[in-house]
Amino acid sequence: MLGSLLAAAVLATPRLLAAATAELGDPAAPLQIAEWIKGGPVNLAEGKGKTVYVVEFWATWCPPCRESIPHLTELQKKFKDKGVVFVGISDEKPAVIKPFVEKLGDKMDYAVAADEGRKTATAYMGAYGIGGIPHAFLVDKQGRVVWNGHPMAELEPTIQELLDGKFDLNTARKRGEAQKLREKFWEVAGDDQQKAEADRLARQLEALDKELNGIMPGQKFNAEEVRKQSRFNKLAGDYRRAVFSGKGAAETDAMIAPAKGLAPADFNLDEFKQTTRLQYAFQQYLTEATGNGDDAKLATLAAKLDVGQSKQALLLNEMAWTLLTEGRIKKRDLPLATKLAKAAYDACEGKEATIVDTYARALADSGRLDEAITYQKRAVDLAQDEGLKTDLAASLKKYQDRRRGVSQ
């Protein structure tokens, strides 16, 4: 799990950086929502005395957020009958959020909303001094924020403690303060010029870890391991920025080489490099496709979109769907969209309804209607959410009508 969170830290981008003005135990701010995209509306005041809320901040552009969405869905299913309600809030426009949520279907099965002018993000992320997403806040039945952190860290056991009456707010506050110290330590741990400060913070954290029986329950604080992780995270972040600045493979590979001995056991460095290059190549292609649309340049850029053995099914699917539906694209490359859609299909082993739907759409748009119908039927069968199943069935009917020559 720790390696996954580090991967998230490498890829996430800070959204809000503010001095904390709130602390655990303070009343939860009301949700100020521009539009409810799925589920809702949710009113925290109405649930006081009976409902526990998880308020999570995310964005469609954030890969770690996409990784946490299925986890949040599973937690919502697990705790739904125990009076726990999950709400995912993005500060993006509803027009951006809606298609993303619709494509995920039952993989994102909890309330989703668009923030109203970032008012809710300011009242939570800003008030608690949080600078990165995804990030979740736990609101107890008394309407107090009693925990906040990465949704894939200690959220599940903390909810269970709350429901079992075993949650201790004072301990949570101390852990919260220890986490802030840990963040400070993280910032200086990989910098040899700040070794004295890092050593001082390490001693404080080791003492707190002993007092609290774990700053993070079940994990012993290891200063040297954090130093190692900090160095790795910096190298990976520098690598990603270098790739997106247009530096060549030889130069960027040399930059990331020292990270090999620092990477967490569950972090696939080669896959990270491939995914980063693929994202950059797609960005370049999409910029040209929605700009001048020069045929020669597009052909050159398309050739650089090497999906290889990528296992990033959601990323590949998003790329394919963008090529199929983005209205600003002047010349749509259906073979390329189909290639990406097929790669996404293979990566998920044909088991994700929305990904199978994208592949069927690519086949249909390419005039391969018999194949499209076959795969769309599979997508309908895979869908578990009734709303998604209805939408996929409607697409299936369109393909069948087109094959019969029925006008749309």
NUKOLTOR-90580 format. One record per residue (C-alpha): x, y, z. Coordinates in steps of 0.05 Angstrom, whole numbers. Layout:
residues N
<node X="X" Y="Y" Z="Z"/>
...
//
This chain:
residues 408
<node X="0" Y="0" Z="0"/>
<node X="56" Y="49" Z="17"/>
<node X="86" Y="41" Z="-52"/>
<node X="19" Y="56" Z="-83"/>
<node X="12" Y="119" Z="-42"/>
<node X="82" Y="141" Z="-63"/>
<node X="62" Y="130" Z="-136"/>
<node X="3" Y="175" Z="-122"/>
<node X="48" Y="228" Z="-92"/>
<node X="91" Y="226" Z="-155"/>
<node X="32" Y="237" Z="-201"/>
<node X="-14" Y="282" Z="-160"/>
<node X="-10" Y="357" Z="-168"/>
<node X="-22" Y="405" Z="-109"/>
<node X="-88" Y="441" Z="-115"/>
<node X="-92" Y="484" Z="-53"/>
<node X="-36" Y="508" Z="-8"/>
<node X="-60" Y="546" Z="53"/>
<node X="-44" Y="554" Z="126"/>
<node X="-88" Y="508" Z="167"/>
<node X="-142" Y="545" Z="206"/>
<node X="-183" Y="485" Z="227"/>
<node X="-168" Y="424" Z="270"/>
<node X="-199" Y="356" Z="281"/>
<node X="-262" Y="360" Z="322"/>
<node X="-286" Y="425" Z="289"/>
<node X="-356" Y="426" Z="258"/>
<node X="-357" Y="403" Z="186"/>
<node X="-371" Y="459" Z="136"/>
<node X="-435" Y="453" Z="94"/>
<node X="-425" Y="427" Z="23"/>
<node X="-434" Y="483" Z="-27"/>
<node X="-449" Y="448" Z="-93"/>
<node X="-458" Y="476" Z="-163"/>
<node X="-489" Y="411" Z="-189"/>
<node X="-499" Y="340" Z="-166"/>
<node X="-472" Y="295" Z="-220"/>
<node X="-491" Y="228" Z="-190"/>
<node X="-533" Y="213" Z="-128"/>
<node X="-547" Y="269" Z="-79"/>
<node X="-564" Y="319" Z="-59"/>
<node X="-528" Y="308" Z="7"/>
<node X="-540" Y="355" Z="66"/>
<node X="-493" Y="343" Z="124"/>
<node X="-539" Y="378" Z="173"/>
<node X="-596" Y="330" Z="157"/>
<node X="-553" Y="271" Z="176"/>
<node X="-532" Y="297" Z="244"/>
<node X="-543" Y="245" Z="297"/>
<node X="-550" Y="187" Z="249"/>
<node X="-502" Y="190" Z="190"/>
<node X="-426" Y="187" Z="181"/>
<node X="-400" Y="223" Z="119"/>
<node X="-338" Y="215" Z="77"/>
<node X="-324" Y="278" Z="37"/>
<node X="-270" Y="265" Z="-15"/>
<node X="-236" Y="314" Z="-62"/>
<node X="-214" Y="290" Z="-131"/>
<node X="-207" Y="309" Z="-204"/>
<node X="-215" Y="274" Z="-271"/>
<node X="-144" Y="293" Z="-292"/>
<node X="-113" Y="261" Z="-230"/>
<node X="-88" Y="189" Z="-240"/>
<node X="-84" Y="173" Z="-165"/>
<node X="-156" Y="195" Z="-159"/>
<node X="-176" Y="146" Z="-213"/>
<node X="-140" Y="91" Z="-174"/>
<node X="-178" Y="107" Z="-110"/>
<node X="-247" Y="111" Z="-142"/>
<node X="-260" Y="35" Z="-143"/>
<node X="-235" Y="31" Z="-71"/>
<node X="-285" Y="84" Z="-49"/>
<node X="-340" Y="48" Z="-86"/>
<node X="-325" Y="-16" Z="-48"/>
<node X="-325" Y="21" Z="18"/>
<node X="-391" Y="54" Z="2"/>
<node X="-421" Y="-15" Z="-12"/>
<node X="-391" Y="-43" Z="52"/>
<node X="-416" Y="12" Z="97"/>
<node X="-480" Y="34" Z="62"/>
<node X="-526" Y="-4" Z="109"/>
<node X="-488" Y="23" Z="169"/>
<node X="-506" Y="96" Z="157"/>
<node X="-443" Y="118" Z="120"/>
<node X="-450" Y="164" Z="59"/>
<node X="-392" Y="178" Z="11"/>
<node X="-388" Y="243" Z="-30"/>
<node X="-336" Y="257" Z="-83"/>
<node X="-326" Y="331" Z="-100"/>
<node X="-287" Y="360" Z="-159"/>
<node X="-275" Y="434" Z="-172"/>
<node X="-280" Y="421" Z="-247"/>
<node X="-339" Y="441" Z="-292"/>
<node X="-399" Y="394" Z="-293"/>
<node X="-388" Y="386" Z="-368"/>
<node X="-320" Y="356" Z="-353"/>
<node X="-342" Y="313" Z="-295"/>
<node X="-406" Y="283" Z="-325"/>
<node X="-376" Y="243" Z="-383"/>
<node X="-321" Y="217" Z="-337"/>
<node X="-371" Y="192" Z="-286"/>
<node X="-417" Y="164" Z="-339"/>
<node X="-360" Y="124" Z="-370"/>
<node X="-342" Y="94" Z="-302"/>
<node X="-414" Y="74" Z="-288"/>
<node X="-419" Y="28" Z="-228"/>
<node X="-343" Y="33" Z="-217"/>
<node X="-358" Y="101" Z="-186"/>
<node X="-420" Y="84" Z="-146"/>
<node X="-428" Y="139" Z="-95"/>
<node X="-451" Y="212" Z="-95"/>
<node X="-410" Y="257" Z="-140"/>
<node X="-415" Y="333" Z="-144"/>
<node X="-385" Y="395" Z="-176"/>
<node X="-359" Y="446" Z="-126"/>
<node X="-389" Y="515" Z="-127"/>
<node X="-332" Y="562" Z="-143"/>
<node X="-285" Y="519" Z="-100"/>
<node X="-322" Y="541" Z="-38"/>
<node X="-326" Y="470" Z="-10"/>
<node X="-253" Y="456" Z="-26"/>
<node X="-233" Y="520" Z="10"/>
<node X="-275" Y="501" Z="71"/>
<node X="-242" Y="433" Z="76"/>
<node X="-176" Y="428" Z="37"/>
<node X="-157" Y="501" Z="50"/>
<node X="-180" Y="502" Z="122"/>
<node X="-138" Y="441" Z="139"/>
<node X="-78" Y="462" Z="98"/>
<node X="-82" Y="404" Z="50"/>
<node X="-45" Y="413" Z="-16"/>
<node X="-57" Y="349" Z="-57"/>
<node X="-112" Y="303" Z="-81"/>
<node X="-143" Y="253" Z="-72"/>
<node X="-158" Y="271" Z="0"/>
<node X="-216" Y="250" Z="44"/>
<node X="-249" Y="279" Z="106"/>
<node X="-289" Y="237" Z="156"/>
<node X="-349" Y="270" Z="189"/>
<node X="-378" Y="236" Z="250"/>
<node X="-451" Y="233" Z="272"/>
<node X="-442" Y="296" Z="313"/>
<node X="-424" Y="333" Z="250"/>
<node X="-349" Y="341" Z="267"/>
<node X="-289" Y="329" Z="222"/>
<node X="-253" Y="274" Z="260"/>
<node X="-202" Y="249" Z="209"/>
<node X="-172" Y="268" Z="143"/>
<node X="-122" Y="234" Z="98"/>
<node X="-110" Y="194" Z="34"/>
<node X="-172" Y="153" Z="19"/>
<node X="-131" Y="90" Z="10"/>
<node X="-93" Y="97" Z="75"/>
<node X="-129" Y="91" Z="142"/>
<node X="-200" Y="110" Z="120"/>
<node X="-231" Y="41" Z="125"/>
<node X="-207" Y="22" Z="195"/>
<node X="-222" Y="91" Z="220"/>
<node X="-294" Y="86" Z="196"/>
<node X="-300" Y="19" Z="230"/>
<node X="-272" Y="47" Z="295"/>
<node X="-323" Y="103" Z="292"/>
<node X="-381" Y="55" Z="281"/>
<node X="-356" Y="9" Z="336"/>
<node X="-351" Y="67" Z="386"/>
<node X="-275" Y="56" Z="393"/>
<node X="-252" Y="120" Z="359"/>
<node X="-211" Y="167" Z="404"/>
<node X="-211" Y="239" Z="380"/>
<node X="-153" Y="260" Z="424"/>
<node X="-109" Y="205" Z="395"/>
<node X="-132" Y="225" Z="325"/>
<node X="-112" Y="297" Z="340"/>
<node X="-43" Y="275" Z="363"/>
<node X="-36" Y="232" Z="301"/>
<node X="-57" Y="291" Z="259"/>
<node X="-2" Y="334" Z="289"/>
<node X="48" Y="278" Z="280"/>
<node X="27" Y="273" Z="207"/>
<node X="43" Y="347" Z="198"/>
<node X="112" Y="336" Z="228"/>
<node X="120" Y="276" Z="182"/>
<node X="103" Y="320" Z="122"/>
<node X="157" Y="370" Z="144"/>
<node X="206" Y="313" Z="152"/>
<node X="187" Y="288" Z="82"/>
<node X="204" Y="356" Z="53"/>
<node X="275" Y="357" Z="81"/>
<node X="291" Y="283" Z="87"/>
<node X="320" Y="276" Z="18"/>
<node X="362" Y="340" Z="22"/>
<node X="432" Y="329" Z="48"/>
<node X="439" Y="403" Z="62"/>
<node X="382" Y="399" Z="113"/>
<node X="406" Y="337" Z="149"/>
<node X="408" Y="370" Z="218"/>
<node X="335" Y="391" Z="213"/>
<node X="316" Y="323" Z="186"/>
<node X="351" Y="289" Z="244"/>
<node X="315" Y="334" Z="294"/>
<node X="247" Y="318" Z="264"/>
<node X="264" Y="244" Z="260"/>
<node X="276" Y="242" Z="336"/>
<node X="210" Y="277" Z="349"/>
<node X="172" Y="230" Z="303"/>
<node X="204" Y="168" Z="333"/>
<node X="182" Y="190" Z="403"/>
<node X="111" Y="204" Z="379"/>
<node X="108" Y="138" Z="342"/>
<node X="124" Y="102" Z="407"/>
<node X="74" Y="143" Z="447"/>
<node X="17" Y="132" Z="398"/>
<node X="35" Y="60" Z="383"/>
<node X="44" Y="81" Z="311"/>
<node X="33" Y="148" Z="278"/>
<node X="-1" Y="107" Z="225"/>
<node X="-34" Y="47" Z="260"/>
<node X="0" Y="-18" Z="244"/>
<node X="62" Y="16" Z="215"/>
<node X="126" Y="32" Z="251"/>
<node X="158" Y="98" Z="233"/>
<node X="225" Y="87" Z="200"/>
<node X="264" Y="151" Z="188"/>
<node X="314" Y="120" Z="141"/>
<node X="259" Y="89" Z="99"/>
<node X="225" Y="156" Z="93"/>
<node X="291" Y="189" Z="71"/>
<node X="297" Y="136" Z="17"/>
<node X="225" Y="147" Z="-5"/>
<node X="234" Y="223" Z="-7"/>
<node X="295" Y="217" Z="-52"/>
<node X="256" Y="169" Z="-97"/>
<node X="196" Y="215" Z="-101"/>
<node X="239" Y="274" Z="-121"/>
<node X="274" Y="235" Z="-176"/>
<node X="208" Y="209" Z="-203"/>
<node X="177" Y="279" Z="-202"/>
<node X="238" Y="309" Z="-236"/>
<node X="234" Y="254" Z="-289"/>
<node X="161" Y="267" Z="-304"/>
<node X="173" Y="342" Z="-310"/>
<node X="232" Y="330" Z="-356"/>
<node X="192" Y="284" Z="-402"/>
<node X="136" Y="335" Z="-407"/>
<node X="186" Y="390" Z="-422"/>
<node X="207" Y="351" Z="-484"/>
<node X="274" Y="324" Z="-463"/>
<node X="297" Y="261" Z="-499"/>
<node X="295" Y="189" Z="-474"/>
<node X="370" Y="183" Z="-463"/>
<node X="372" Y="244" Z="-419"/>
<node X="310" Y="227" Z="-379"/>
<node X="330" Y="154" Z="-371"/>
<node X="396" Y="177" Z="-341"/>
<node X="357" Y="222" Z="-293"/>
<node X="312" Y="166" Z="-267"/>
<node X="367" Y="112" Z="-265"/>
<node X="387" Y="126" Z="-191"/>
<node X="314" Y="115" Z="-171"/>
<node X="318" Y="41" Z="-187"/>
<node X="349" Y="24" Z="-120"/>
<node X="301" Y="70" Z="-83"/>
<node X="234" Y="50" Z="-113"/>
<node X="183" Y="16" Z="-66"/>
<node X="175" Y="-59" Z="-77"/>
<node X="106" Y="-51" Z="-108"/>
<node X="125" Y="7" Z="-154"/>
<node X="138" Y="-14" Z="-226"/>
<node X="190" Y="36" Z="-249"/>
<node X="190" Y="13" Z="-322"/>
<node X="115" Y="18" Z="-325"/>
<node X="118" Y="88" Z="-294"/>
<node X="168" Y="109" Z="-348"/>
<node X="126" Y="79" Z="-404"/>
<node X="62" Y="111" Z="-378"/>
<node X="94" Y="179" Z="-370"/>
<node X="121" Y="177" Z="-441"/>
<node X="54" Y="153" Z="-467"/>
<node X="17" Y="210" Z="-432"/>
<node X="66" Y="261" Z="-461"/>
<node X="61" Y="232" Z="-531"/>
<node X="-15" Y="234" Z="-527"/>
<node X="-14" Y="306" Z="-503"/>
<node X="29" Y="324" Z="-563"/>
<node X="-16" Y="288" Z="-611"/>
<node X="-80" Y="318" Z="-583"/>
<node X="-50" Y="388" Z="-585"/>
<node X="-37" Y="380" Z="-659"/>
<node X="-103" Y="345" Z="-673"/>
<node X="-143" Y="401" Z="-641"/>
<node X="-97" Y="455" Z="-670"/>
<node X="-69" Y="458" Z="-740"/>
<node X="-83" Y="385" Z="-755"/>
<node X="-24" Y="378" Z="-803"/>
<node X="-26" Y="308" Z="-833"/>
<node X="49" Y="296" Z="-833"/>
<node X="57" Y="319" Z="-761"/>
<node X="-2" Y="277" Z="-739"/>
<node X="27" Y="215" Z="-772"/>
<node X="94" Y="227" Z="-738"/>
<node X="61" Y="239" Z="-670"/>
<node X="15" Y="179" Z="-677"/>
<node X="75" Y="134" Z="-690"/>
<node X="102" Y="156" Z="-622"/>
<node X="40" Y="131" Z="-586"/>
<node X="69" Y="63" Z="-571"/>
<node X="20" Y="28" Z="-524"/>
<node X="68" Y="-32" Z="-520"/>
<node X="50" Y="-76" Z="-461"/>
<node X="17" Y="-20" Z="-421"/>
<node X="-29" Y="-45" Z="-367"/>
<node X="-60" Y="23" Z="-354"/>
<node X="-130" Y="4" Z="-379"/>
<node X="-165" Y="67" Z="-354"/>
<node X="-113" Y="113" Z="-384"/>
<node X="-114" Y="78" Z="-451"/>
<node X="-190" Y="78" Z="-451"/>
<node X="-192" Y="152" Z="-435"/>
<node X="-145" Y="166" Z="-493"/>
<node X="-187" Y="125" Z="-541"/>
<node X="-252" Y="157" Z="-519"/>
<node X="-222" Y="226" Z="-527"/>
<node X="-201" Y="211" Z="-599"/>
<node X="-270" Y="184" Z="-614"/>
<node X="-311" Y="240" Z="-582"/>
<node X="-270" Y="305" Z="-574"/>
<node X="-307" Y="356" Z="-615"/>
<node X="-246" Y="400" Z="-628"/>
<node X="-209" Y="346" Z="-667"/>
<node X="-207" Y="366" Z="-740"/>
<node X="-184" Y="300" Z="-770"/>
<node X="-205" Y="239" Z="-731"/>
<node X="-156" Y="180" Z="-735"/>
<node X="-202" Y="121" Z="-725"/>
<node X="-148" Y="67" Z="-734"/>
<node X="-108" Y="100" Z="-678"/>
<node X="-170" Y="106" Z="-633"/>
<node X="-185" Y="33" Z="-647"/>
<node X="-113" Y="13" Z="-630"/>
<node X="-117" Y="49" Z="-563"/>
<node X="-186" Y="20" Z="-548"/>
<node X="-162" Y="-50" Z="-564"/>
<node X="-101" Y="-40" Z="-519"/>
<node X="-148" Y="-18" Z="-463"/>
<node X="-192" Y="-78" Z="-475"/>
<node X="-133" Y="-125" Z="-472"/>
<node X="-106" Y="-91" Z="-409"/>
<node X="-172" Y="-104" Z="-372"/>
<node X="-179" Y="-172" Z="-404"/>
<node X="-247" Y="-151" Z="-432"/>
<node X="-278" Y="-149" Z="-363"/>
<node X="-296" Y="-75" Z="-355"/>
<node X="-362" Y="-55" Z="-386"/>
<node X="-343" Y="17" Z="-402"/>
<node X="-278" Y="-3" Z="-434"/>
<node X="-312" Y="-56" Z="-477"/>
<node X="-363" Y="-2" Z="-496"/>
<node X="-306" Y="44" Z="-520"/>
<node X="-277" Y="-12" Z="-563"/>
<node X="-346" Y="-25" Z="-593"/>
<node X="-354" Y="49" Z="-607"/>
<node X="-287" Y="50" Z="-643"/>
<node X="-307" Y="-10" Z="-685"/>
<node X="-375" Y="20" Z="-702"/>
<node X="-345" Y="87" Z="-722"/>
<node X="-297" Y="49" Z="-766"/>
<node X="-355" Y="16" Z="-802"/>
<node X="-342" Y="-53" Z="-771"/>
<node X="-414" Y="-59" Z="-746"/>
<node X="-418" Y="-135" Z="-738"/>
<node X="-358" Y="-134" Z="-692"/>
<node X="-383" Y="-72" Z="-656"/>
<node X="-450" Y="-107" Z="-641"/>
<node X="-415" Y="-168" Z="-614"/>
<node X="-372" Y="-128" Z="-566"/>
<node X="-429" Y="-81" Z="-547"/>
<node X="-471" Y="-141" Z="-526"/>
<node X="-413" Y="-162" Z="-483"/>
<node X="-410" Y="-92" Z="-452"/>
<node X="-485" Y="-95" Z="-436"/>
<node X="-477" Y="-163" Z="-403"/>
<node X="-418" Y="-138" Z="-361"/>
<node X="-454" Y="-76" Z="-335"/>
<node X="-481" Y="-83" Z="-264"/>
<node X="-507" Y="-13" Z="-255"/>
<node X="-577" Y="-9" Z="-285"/>
<node X="-568" Y="62" Z="-310"/>
<node X="-504" Y="43" Z="-346"/>
<node X="-536" Y="-20" Z="-373"/>
<node X="-592" Y="22" Z="-403"/>
<node X="-543" Y="70" Z="-436"/>
<node X="-502" Y="13" Z="-465"/>
<node X="-564" Y="-21" Z="-490"/>
<node X="-584" Y="43" Z="-526"/>
<node X="-516" Y="45" Z="-561"/>
<node X="-525" Y="-28" Z="-581"/>
<node X="-592" Y="-12" Z="-613"/>
<node X="-561" Y="45" Z="-652"/>
<node X="-508" Y="-2" Z="-680"/>
<node X="-561" Y="-54" Z="-697"/>
<node X="-605" Y="0" Z="-731"/>
<node X="-545" Y="24" Z="-771"/>
<node X="-531" Y="-46" Z="-795"/>
<node X="-603" Y="-53" Z="-818"/>
<node X="-599" Y="15" Z="-852"/>
<node X="-648" Y="49" Z="-806"/>
<node X="-640" Y="125" Z="-808"/>
<node X="-619" Y="158" Z="-743"/>
//
